[in-house]
Amino acid sequence: MPQGPLVYRQRLLTRITHWLWAISLFFLMLTGLQIFNAFPSMHIGLESGFDYDNAILSITAREVEGEVQGITRILGAEFDTTGILGVSGGEVRAFPAALTIPSKTSLATGRVIHFFFAWVLVITLAVWLVASALNGHLRQLIPTVADLRALPQDLKDHARLRFHHGASYNVLQKLAYASVLFAALPLMITTGLSMSPGFNAAAPWLLDLFGGRQTARTIHFLTMLALLGFFAVHMAMILLAGPLNEMRSILTGWYRTDGDDHA
């Protein structure tokens, strides 16, 4: 635990939007897997179907010697994923029931919940962007030239599990948070909108921008995997850097620093 003074690091709006994003992304991911189960393959291009061979990922099942086997294909490579993907709990489905909302097969329910939390995410991001631009918090997430010069040393410190508890974000935090807030989340939103027939009628250029609905769907899915990877690293850093101090910061706003940059 750091021994320096407490600083008020996280504003109330930052804390509220953080938890709204966390809740929204949780439901979006699990309902998204439910939606994926209805058509368990990812394609590149304008179209997909039985006459096309443009899938880069598919999760299917087939019968082998009287037993149903789960098969996952990635870029042509085939893997037996019985019990995890393709076939789980004695049921043929791409992702297991434990990873989908709802746990039963219900595309309609999954879509309703998915769209609800998608709008929660969009509104929360819009409110955060406007408020952060006005209160100056947005500038704290943009790496400066000095930050980029410190990047090699920061990488070495993190590799050695030497963490600095400062009043402001370090360069790796700035790069990670900025990539999520300014790249990954907007990409998730725009690719999601490009798969909506209603939005296609209003803005057909967006579908053309992503090269077709199937390509947009694939980018949407891959971005979700990237956000899942960010979450895993984010949780690991919280545990390694001091979970009590980190959780106090995002719950109350107060963060204990090392004391060397408090002035």
PyMOL commands that set and color helices and strands:
alter all, ss='L'
color gray80, all
select helices_A, chain A and resi 12-38+97-99+107-135+137-141+145-149+151-159+171-194+197-202+204-209+213-241+243-252
alter helices_A, ss='H'
color red, helices_A
select strands_A, chain A and resi 6-8+41-43+55-64+67-74+77-80+86-88+91-93+254-256
alter strands_A, ss='S'
color yellow, strands_A
deselect
rebuild
show_as cartoon
